[in-house]
Amino acid sequence: MTLQGKTVLVTGGSGGIGKETARGLARLGAGVVLVGRDAARARAAADELRTDTGNDEIHILTADVSRRDDLHRLAEEVTARHPTLDVLVNNVGVTMARRTLTDDGIETTFAANVIAPYTLTRLLLPALTRAKAARVVNITGGVPRGRLDLNNLQGEQSFVGLSHYNQTKLALMAMSYTFAERLTGTGVTLNVAYPGHAYTSMNRNLTTATYPAIARPIVPLLRLAMPVVYGHRAVVKASRSSIHLAADPRVAGVNRTYFNTRSRPTPWPEAVLDPANRDAIWALCEQLAG
């Protein structure tokens, strides 16, 4: 497998699964653009990856992908520097302890986990279609199953951080399914990867209030166990499905497919297969993206 001469962009690339995904793609020879919210952290990540991989073509751009203005600025900067984009990895994942709204009036978790990949993919489509057989990889996470509550997609009626995170990742998958259908015939494919569980900075920063009430008594135990069970090795393992979808020639031409932690196609959740759910999520994305 090689990505020599290819350009890939990874959101949330300054830490966790995103950084390990970027590391793997850099080792394959890709020019990598890391997108992070904190410039200092992104620079440190890029320096680390250049040293580790021997690949000097690792660059950073900063943006808060939960903000509409930042997404538009990011897309403009990407296309100005890289008129052709071969791979877009929408990796960012956000969990909030309490319900907050962005400057655009969108619930923050939904903005980052659903609206951001929708908007960025649309904005970067010209650069992606200029590439030969470009790929979009959307990263789900948490426990993306169960039903989609269309009346509570932005936590309007009830909000528990981790439960809402799971809902947004399920909504991301529904949006991705529809987006992939619409990309048919463009030369751009879109697939979803499930990374599995890993102990990242997002997990470390979870407060007790972020957990469902039934789990809160065991949060201290979880904080002791998570680094051991889902530490660095798990983070590296969690990046494999992303790297596979971004680089493996066996995935060329594959579209609208959900891949598990072993990089194998797996059935979509029933909620994603429901056309009513997909239509509702797509309409909301169109509305909120502006």
Residue pairs with C-beta under 8 A, 6 or more apart in sequence:
1 28
1 247
1 248
1 249
2 28
2 29
3 25
3 28
3 29
3 30
3 86
3 87
3 246
3 247
4 28
4 29
4 30
5 29
6 29
6 30
6 31
6 86
6 87
6 131
7 30
7 31
7 32
7 33
7 82
7 84
7 85
7 86
7 87
8 22
8 25
8 30
8 31
8 32
8 33
8 85
8 86
8 87
8 88
8 89
8 246
9 32
9 33
9 35
9 78
9 82
9 85
9 87
9 88
9 89
9 124
10 18
10 21
10 22
10 25
10 32
10 33
10 34
10 35
10 89
10 91
11 18
11 35
11 65
11 89
11 90
11 91
11 92
11 116
11 117
11 120
12 18
12 35
12 36
12 65
12 91
12 92
12 93
13 19
13 21
13 22
13 32
13 33
13 34
13 35
13 36
13 42
13 45
13 91
14 34
14 36
14 37
14 38
14 41
14 42
14 44
14 45
14 60
15 36
15 41
15 45
15 200
15 201
16 198
16 200
16 201
16 202
16 235
17 91
17 139
17 195
17 198
17 200
17 235
17 238
17 239
17 242
18 34
18 89
18 91
18 92
19 34
19 45
19 48
19 49
20 235
20 236
20 238
20 239
21 89
21 91
21 239
21 242
21 243
21 246
22 32
22 34
22 45
22 49
22 58
23 49
23 52
23 53
23 239
24 239
24 240
24 242
24 243
24 247
25 32
25 87
25 243
25 246
25 247
26 32
26 49
26 53
26 55
26 57
26 58
27 53
27 55
28 243
28 247
29 55
30 55
30 57
30 86
30 87
30 247
31 57
31 58
31 59
31 82
32 49
32 55
32 57
32 58
32 59
33 59
33 60
33 61
33 78
33 81
33 82
34 42
34 45
34 46
34 49
34 58
34 59
34 60
34 61
35 42
35 60
35 61
35 62
35 63
35 65
35 74
35 92
36 42
36 45
36 60
36 62
37 62
37 63
37 64
37 65
38 62
39 60
39 62
42 60
42 61
42 62
43 60
45 60
46 58
46 59
46 60
49 55
49 58
50 56
50 58
59 81
61 74
61 77
61 78
63 70
63 71
63 73
63 74
64 70
65 71
65 74
65 92
65 112
65 116
65 120
66 94
66 102
66 106
66 108
66 111
66 112
66 115
66 116
67 102
67 103
67 104
67 111
68 102
68 104
68 119
68 289
68 290
69 103
71 116
71 119
71 120
71 123
72 123
74 120
75 120
75 123
75 124
78 85
78 124
78 127
79 85
79 124
79 126
79 127
82 127
83 127
83 130
84 127
84 130
84 131
85 124
85 127
85 128
85 130
85 131
85 134
86 128
86 131
86 132
86 134
86 135
87 134
87 135
87 136
87 137
87 246
87 247
88 120
88 121
88 124
88 128
88 134
88 135
88 136
88 137
89 137
89 139
89 242
89 246
90 116
90 117
90 120
90 121
90 136
90 137
90 138
90 139
91 139
91 242
92 112
92 113
92 116
92 117
93 112
93 113
93 139
93 141
93 165
93 169
93 202
94 108
94 109
94 112
94 113
94 165
94 202
95 109
95 161
95 162
95 164
95 165
95 202
95 206
95 210
96 108
96 109
96 161
96 164
96 210
97 161
97 206
97 207
97 209
97 210
98 159
98 161
98 209
99 107
99 155
99 159
99 164
100 107
100 108
101 107
101 108
102 108
102 111
104 111
104 288
104 290
106 115
106 154
106 288
107 154
107 155
107 156
109 155
109 161
109 164
109 165
109 168
110 153
110 154
110 155
110 168
110 171
110 288
111 288
113 165
113 168
113 169
113 171
113 172
114 168
114 171
114 172
114 175
114 281
114 285
115 285
115 288
115 289
117 138
117 172
117 175
117 176
118 175
118 179
118 285
118 289
119 289
121 128
121 136
121 179
121 190
122 289
125 186
125 188
128 134
128 136
128 188
129 186
129 187
129 188
131 187
132 187
133 187
133 189
133 252
133 253
134 187
134 188
134 189
135 188
135 189
135 190
135 191
135 245
135 246
135 251
136 179
136 183
136 188
136 189
136 190
136 191
137 190
137 191
137 192
137 193
137 242
137 245
137 246
138 172
138 173
138 176
138 190
138 191
138 192
138 193
139 192
139 193
139 195
139 242
140 169
140 170
140 172
140 173
140 192
140 193
140 194
140 195
141 165
141 169
141 194
141 195
142 162
142 165
142 166
142 169
143 166
144 166
144 169
144 170
144 172
144 173
144 194
144 269
145 166
145 170
145 269
145 271
146 166
146 170
146 269
146 271
147 271
148 167
148 170
148 171
148 174
148 271
148 274
148 277
148 281
149 167
150 277
150 280
151 157
152 158
152 167
153 167
153 171
153 281
153 284
155 164
160 210
160 211
160 212
160 213
161 206
161 209
161 210
161 211
162 206
162 210
162 211
162 212
163 212
170 269
170 271
170 272
171 281
172 192
173 192
173 258
173 268
173 269
173 272
174 271
174 272
174 277
174 278
174 281
174 282
175 278
175 281
175 282
175 285
176 190
176 191
176 192
177 256
177 268
177 272
177 273
177 278
178 278
178 279
178 281
178 282
179 190
180 189
180 190
180 191
180 255
180 256
181 256
183 189
183 190
183 255
184 255
189 251
189 253
189 254
189 255
190 255
190 256
191 245
191 251
191 254
191 255
191 256
191 257
191 258
191 259
192 257
192 258
192 259
193 241
193 242
193 244
193 245
193 259
193 263
194 241
194 258
194 259
194 260
194 261
194 266
195 238
195 239
195 241
195 242
195 261
196 234
196 237
196 238
196 241
196 261
197 230
197 234
197 238
198 230
198 234
198 235
198 237
198 238
199 226
199 227
199 229
199 230
199 231
199 234
199 235
200 235
203 226
203 230
208 216
208 219
209 216
211 219
215 222
237 261
238 261
240 261
240 263
241 259
241 260
241 261
241 262
241 263
244 251
244 259
244 263
245 251
245 259
245 263
248 263
257 265
258 265
258 266
258 267
258 268
258 272
259 265
259 266
260 266
271 277
272 278
